[in-house]
Amino acid sequence: MRVVRLLALPALLVLVWWAVSGSSFYLPSPAAVGRAFAETWFSERLADDVLPSVGRLLAGYALAGVLGVGLGVPIGLSRRLRATLEPVLEFFRAIPPPVLVPLIMLLAGIDTPMKVLVIVSGCVWPILLNTVEGVRALDEVLADTCRMYGVRGPSRMRSFVLPGAGPQIMTGLRQALSIGIILMVISEMFASSSGLGFTIVLFQRQFQIAEMWSGILLLGLLGLGLSALFRRVERRVLSWYYGSGAARA
């Protein structure tokens, strides 16, 4: 029954797509897109375009996670530091990451470092801000208990601060994942010769419409797979929060 519920809406969308696909050259049928998907992505493009894109996404996402949590914890713990940095953080957070692409190209070139930095520039903010809020919301009674029992330094960080802020940190990481996929595509549309974003734009310019749609479909499947993987990791990391059965789910 659960499988039926999960597949009902996708099946309905495919049927609607099939019904309207003959109305335009730019909307090929699901069968045509399926054939293009198999021919395009089960080939050398998997190693030349897909894997490098995923590698850049994971590198930028991991770096953003380290920066976001590493900066968010001390900012969240210190009221004075938070008051000092908040205007600057709000200023930079308000700048759309795609606007920074030309600047990052000037500073880091047009190769992999530029693409990774573009991903970092967008992913770091939800992680940083959620970490700050998670640390700010720590239970004051538990904080006093830690002080009373002399739990300080790395021990306090490991046993109180990070577990207490963990749900909020994971929320920021979840939000950053979808942003990272978007920025991965955008970064590959500028002065690039490989990657999913570059390939989809190339197909569009060459009027290879079915292949272009197959790239969009691949991006959706990639996002779905990464989201499912993140959900499993989140439930394992926060098994104490979701309940004893979460780690087995």
Secondary structure, DSSP 8 states (H G I E B T S, - for coil): -HHHHHHHHHHHHHHHHHHHGGG-TTS--HHHHHHHHHHHHSSTHIIIIIHHHHHHHHHHHHHHHHHHHHHHHHHHH-HHHHHHHHHHHHHHHTS-GGGGHHHHHHHH-SSHHHHHHHHHHHHHHHHHHHHHHHHHTS-HHHHHHHHHTT--HHHHIIIIIHHHHHHHHHHHHHHHHHHHHHHHHHHTTSS-SSSHHHHHHHHHHTT-HHHHHHHHHHHHHHHHHHHHHHHHHHHHHTHHHH-TTTTT-
